Every structure is written in C-alpha cells, then in structure tokens.
C-alpha cells in the first residue's frame, strides 16, 4: 500500500494549492515547512515593529 501524506493548505494568489507535505498531519493548521518558516518570520517582524522582543527558546 502506498504511503499517504497530507499536503499543505496554503493557496497561491491564483488559487493553486501548495503541494508541500504538511509538517504535522494531525494539526489543526496544516502547512509545509516553507510556509511555517514564512509565518514565523512574519510574526517575528510584527513583534519587532510593535517594539516587543519575542521570547527566545532556550536549548
């Protein structure tokens, strides 16, 4: 049986769905690594504009 994977739910401006594999198939928000990174960058930029420092993750 072929492996089934869940695709990213992001649409382009033309309405074409991204074909990347979702990072977490069981998550409510199904997006690929590329779109997840873009969302994280946008959130970081918004925090910077607001004058807030986002929390950094401690390793």
C-alpha positions in Angstrom: 0.0 0.0 0.0 1.4 3.4 -0.9 2.1 5.9 1.8 -0.4 8.7 2.1 0.6 12.2 3.2 -1.3 15.4 3.9 -0.5 18.4 1.8 -0.1 22.0 2.8 -3.3 24.0 2.7 -1.8 27.3 1.6 -3.1 28.7 -1.7 -1.3 31.0 -4.1 -2.8 34.2 -5.3 -4.1 32.3 -8.3 -5.9 29.7 -6.0 -3.4 26.9 -6.6 -2.8 24.8 -3.5 0.8 24.2 -2.3 2.0 20.6 -2.9 4.4 20.5 0.1 3.9 17.9 2.8 2.3 19.3 6.0 4.7 19.5 8.9 2.1 17.9 11.3 -0.6 16.0 9.6 -2.7 15.9 12.8 -2.5 19.6 13.5 -5.4 22.0 13.0 -3.2 24.2 10.8 -1.8 22.0 8.0 1.2 23.9 6.4 4.5 22.8 5.0 7.9 23.8 6.4 8.3 26.6 3.9 5.1 28.3 4.8 5.7 27.6 8.5 9.0 29.5 8.3 7.4 32.3 6.4 4.7 32.6 9.1 7.3 32.6 11.9 9.3 35.4 10.1 6.1 37.5 9.7 5.3 37.1 13.4 8.8 38.0 14.4 8.7 41.1 12.2 5.4 42.1 13.7 6.8 41.8 17.2 9.8 44.0 16.1 7.5 46.7 14.7 5.5 46.7 17.9 8.6 47.2 20.0 8.3 43.9 21.7 11.0 41.3 21.9 9.7 37.8 21.1 10.7 35.2 23.7 13.8 33.1 22.6 13.8 29.4 23.0 16.4 28.1 25.5 18.2 25.0 24.4 
